Every structure is written in structure tokens, then in C-alpha cells.
């Protein structure tokens, strides 16, 4: 809204300035008129910025207060790169039994991301149940400009806080963004005395004690030897991306091992993020019949991810509430990107999340309506839905809603909705 107001206001001012300047040039033969017009044109924007600055956004601040004791264990798997295409088409083969289990036994809903595409903002919305305007996380970087702003900028200059002033890039310093001002759901469960482990979840979480730091083994010792050898051979034709993708593979395997250990140790609240599927699809999605090497590599990655899902599901008991979340999907280049590439610009990715295709939200466990597909939901709907299925009250500050279409009618009848601060 502020950006629209500013753009309309400055657009009208620019038209008036051009019209007035033309009139002065045509009819104002005296040099004094031209000097006065130039001074006014310089002074007006300065007066505008000084007298009517954009009011600073006040973010909601929620401390990790106890929310109650859940009725079962919770496992949240952030599977970046999962979307309807992967679940219904790529994983239709019998080679991926655990993805098939999600498809057949789970209830799923397309997850519509909010705009613009800011990866950390979307993952933070999933964990907190709020939009970026409340939790304050917008991007993976912030800007310090002490001469103008007293605090680190959470947004880039084209956002409301910076829309009325051009950020002098030479004087600013890029820094990590401030942490989220709204406590994630896992912090509230941790404050309730529930053992909690969070492994690799994207975002800015400050000194949250629930976060686990994984030590990656670059050799990939955690991988099965045959799978490791197959992946290494499949990556050989792609030397430019090999090291980056291999690091993601090893990192995800380490995260899975940590999560499995936590589940087997009866940790009641486990959140894990996996990114290998997204990395592989972004650069090597087979878009054409001739992409045989890409197809072979992606099939191996799908097999790897399916096995990791199997490890996680196998380590949880039958009563565990399992949520698989991907707040955005991936899509091939659109018309604008293709035009940029035609003229020598653009990038060389195969698929991207920047167009904000829908992701997926899948639930497994008691109380979910298995095998059903419901209407699209939003990232902030994840946290309140988990609260409800865990028998917990929904926090009043959460901007999302409980997705009742994913819950069985009997569970809805037996568990009235409760709300707390």
C-alpha cells in the first residue's frame, strides 16, 4: 500500500515537474525563473523526506511462552523442492514407496506462497504462523546505515521502510538480518518442557537453544556405499555444480541421522529441513527428451530423498504427527526469463521458485483425513493446524487458520478449538 501511494505521488510530481519545466523554459525568458525552478525541484524531495518520512514498521514481539503439552510426538519435515509435479508424476513409480505413502495415506493441500519470493520469509511464516509483516524476517541479509537508520534494515530499499529514500550502497554495510520477533512453534513447545531439536531450519533465529549445528562429513560416510558411488558417477558430467550439490547431499544425510537419533531418543518435537531435492531440480531438472544425464541424476536424488523419508518415518512411532512442508514449488523459466536469455541475459537454471508456484503441505497421523486433497492453503496456516492436531490451543497472534478440511469429522467433534495469547 505504501509503495503504491509513493509511486502514484511521485509519478504525479514528475508529470507536473516536466510540465512546469517546459512552461518555464518556453515563457520564462529571465534566468531567475529557471534558477528558482531548479532550486524548487531539488528542495521539494528533500522537504518531503524530512517532513513526511515513512513511519517505521512495528513488528509483533512474542516471547517463547508455554503453550501446553501436546498429545503426541511431532515430526516436521521441510522438504524443499517438493510440489505436486514431484509427488504425483515423478514419484508415481513403485521405486519410491515412502513418497507413495505420503500420497496415499496422507492428506495434502497445495501451499500458496506469499509474494514476493523471499526464501527465509516463507520458511519463517511456516514456523511462526504469521506473515513477514509480523515476524519481521524478509531476507537472508540486512543493511546497516547508521547515518540515516538507527537500526538494521530488515527490508531492501524497494520495500516500505526504504521506499522514500535511495539507500547509499557505498555507505551501507551488509549484515545478517535481525532474528524473528515472533517465537516459532518449536520454541513454545520447548518452553512447555517438551524436548526439542531443530535441524537446519532456514531463517534468522538468534540464539535459539533448540537449533542443532550439524557437522557434515564431506566424504559422505553416512550414505550407503552403492548410493554414494552412483551419485558421484551421475554428478561427473556436471563439474560446475558438483561441489555445491554434493555438499547439500552430505549435509542432508547428516541432518537425517541427527533427526533419527532424536526420534529414537523420544524427543517429542523434531523439525528438520532438507534441500537436496530443490538443489538438484533447480539446475538439473530434465525439461527436454535429450536431458538423459539430468534424468538419471534426478532419479537417483529422488531415490535418495525417498530413502531419507523412510528413515525418518521409520524412526517415529505410529502415534507421531508427521508434517511434510514445502512452502514453494519450482517451475521452468517463464516468458520474461526466456526473453532475457534470448538477448544474452538471465541465468542457466532449469527450474526456479522465483515465480512462486505452489508447494505442498502433507499430514500423516491420527485425526487427518487420509488420501484427501483439500483447497490451497497459505504458509501461516501450518502452525495453527499443527497446534490443533496436537491438542494444543491456537495462539491468538497467529495469522493463519486451522485447515479443518485436513481433519476428520470425528476429531473435529471431539476436540473443540481453543485460543490463547
Secondary structure, DSSP 8 states (H G I E B T S, - for coil): -HHHHHHHHHHHHHHHHHHHHHHHHHH--SHHHHHHHHHHHHHHHHHHHHHS---------B--------SS-EEEEEETT--HIIIIIIT-STT-HHHHHHHHHSEEEEEE--SS--HHHHHHHHHHSS-HHHH---SS-EEE-TTT-SS-BSS-TTSGGGTTS---TTT-EEE-----SB--HHHHHHHTT--EEEES--S--TT-TTEE-----TT-TTS-HHHHHHHHHHHTT-HHHHHHHHHHHHHHHHHHHHHHHHHHTT-SEEEEEE-HHHHHHHHH---STT-HHHHHHHHHHHHHHHHHHHHHHHHS-TT-EEEEEES---EE--HHHHHHHHTT-S---SEESTT---EEEEEESTTB-TT-EEEEEETTHHHHHHHHHTT--EETT--S---GGGB-HHHHHHS---EE-
